[in-house]
């Protein structure tokens, strides 16, 4: 008897393999969804602005809303028209061995330019219980487009 003919794997090879691949593709497609947060038809990327969260480990940043429009949990990045905007973001210090986490949320106003991509970054200094959010541009990554200090740091307990 060959190992590949083991009865548990025989059915999986035929039908389950396609199901698993389909589920994985659906999860990947929904996890990186870019949401259009402006009225009207879709525009070319030279005429809009993309805003995305940084994927830094231990201090994840989530964009909760832009200009009062709430993002769904599957939406991580947004496209908007150029001009003045206000992001509402959250950040949490997420070290796996701590039983307490520092968290904050805040508004971040900025001016968006057409054809640019902006990344929202955050950091938390646990010893000082301070947080900081800043926005960088893909066109000029060394320059802060907007920056704000968190003033309402919260301590969250996990058990």
ZAMARGU-4260 file (C-alpha; in steps of 0.2 Angstrom, whole numbers, plus 5000, padded with zeros to 4 digits):
<rodrens>
0) 5000/5000/5000 | 5007/5017/4995 | 5007/5031/5008 | 4997/5042/4996 | 4983/5029/4996
5) 4980/5031/5014 | 4961/5033/5016 | 4961/5050/5025 | 4970/5058/5011 | 4961/5050/4996
10) 4946/5061/4998 | 4956/5077/5002 | 4966/5075/4986 | 4950/5075/4976 | 4938/5088/4983
15) 4946/5096/4999 | 4961/5102/4990 | 4951/5114/4979 | 4940/5119/4994 | 4956/5124/5004
20) 4963/5134/4990 | 4947/5143/4987 | 4946/5148/5006 | 4964/5154/5006 | 4961/5165/4991
25) 4945/5172/4998 | 4954/5176/5015 | 4969/5184/5006 | 4958/5195/4995 | 4948/5202/5009
30) 4963/5205/5021 | 4971/5217/5009 | 4956/5227/5003 | 4958/5245/4997 | 4942/5255/5000
35) 4936/5270/4989 | 4931/5284/5001 | 4926/5297/4989 | 4910/5300/4978 | 4909/5297/4960
40) 4917/5285/4948 | 4934/5277/4950 | 4948/5288/4945 | 4966/5283/4939 | 4979/5283/4953
45) 4987/5299/4947 | 4971/5308/4952 | 4969/5300/4969 | 4978/5297/4985 | 4981/5280/4993
50) 4983/5279/5012 | 4988/5263/5021 | 4994/5258/5038 | 5011/5253/5042 | 5014/5234/5046
55) 5027/5236/5059 | 5028/5222/5072 | 5023/5225/5090 | 5014/5242/5086 | 5000/5239/5074
60) 4991/5254/5067 | 4973/5253/5061 | 4964/5266/5051 | 4947/5267/5059 | 4939/5281/5049
65) 4943/5295/5037 | 4933/5311/5036 | 4920/5303/5048 | 4918/5288/5036 | 4921/5272/5046
70) 4931/5258/5038 | 4925/5240/5038 | 4936/5227/5047 | 4941/5220/5030 | 4947/5237/5024
75) 4965/5241/5028 | 4969/5255/5016 | 4959/5269/5008 | 4959/5280/4992 | 4953/5298/4993
80) 4953/5313/4983 | 4967/5326/4985 | 4964/5339/4999 | 4962/5341/5017 | 4958/5325/5027
85) 4957/5319/5045 | 4961/5301/5049 | 4955/5293/5065 | 4968/5279/5070 | 4972/5267/5084
90) 4988/5259/5089 | 4992/5246/5103 | 5009/5240/5110 | 5007/5222/5107 | 5021/5212/5115
95) 5016/5194/5116 | 5023/5191/5134 | 5015/5206/5142 | 4999/5204/5151 | 4995/5223/5150
100) 4995/5233/5134 | 4996/5252/5130 | 4983/5258/5118 | 4978/5275/5111 | 4967/5282/5097
105) 4968/5299/5089 | 4964/5311/5075 | 4977/5315/5062 | 4974/5330/5050 | 4984/5331/5034
110) 4984/5338/5016 | 4984/5324/5003 | 4992/5327/4986 | 4986/5318/4970 | 4996/5302/4964
115) 5004/5300/4981 | 5004/5285/4993 | 5004/5289/5012 | 5009/5277/5026 | 5002/5279/5044
120) 5015/5275/5057 | 5014/5274/5076 | 5026/5270/5091 | 5023/5268/5109 | 5036/5271/5122
125) 5030/5260/5137 | 5042/5267/5150 | 5036/5285/5147 | 5018/5280/5143 | 5018/5291/5127
130) 5013/5287/5109 | 5017/5296/5093 | 5008/5295/5076 | 5016/5301/5060 | 5012/5301/5041
135) 5025/5298/5028 | 5024/5300/5009 | 5030/5288/4996 | 5037/5303/4986 | 5047/5309/5001
140) 5048/5295/5014 | 5060/5305/5025 | 5048/5320/5028 | 5034/5320/5041 | 5018/5325/5032
145) 5009/5325/5048 | 5013/5321/5066 | 5004/5321/5083 | 5008/5315/5101 | 4995/5304/5109
150) 4988/5312/5125 | 4976/5299/5131 | 4986/5283/5133 | 4976/5268/5140 | 4982/5252/5149
155) 4972/5237/5144 | 4973/5221/5155 | 4973/5204/5147 | 4971/5188/5158
</rodrens>
